[in-house]
Amino acid sequence: MAINGAADHVHVLLRANPDQSISDLVRDIKTNSSKFINEEKLLQRRFEWQRGYGAFATSATHVSSAKRYVMGQKGHHRLKSF
């Protein structure tokens, strides 16, 4: 539904099948994206994801605000240093 991030992390808003475990879903995203980035040589060095991740759920009524949050990461990190 939305993907965006900063230099050191990424936010993904997606609709998942409730029967699929979050850990399997994140593993698949990380595995496939790493493979693509490295095979296409999109970076000068080998790309690897960090080990951890965070996952949060939202109700259907909050999807639009969650999407705005994800898409606003550049501005969010410009205003607040972490």
Buried (B, 14 or more C-beta within 10 A) or exposed (E): EBEBEEEEEBBBBEEEEEEEEEEEBBEEBBEEBBEEBBEEEEEEEEEEBEEEBEEEEEEEEEBEEBBEBBBEBEEBBEEEEE
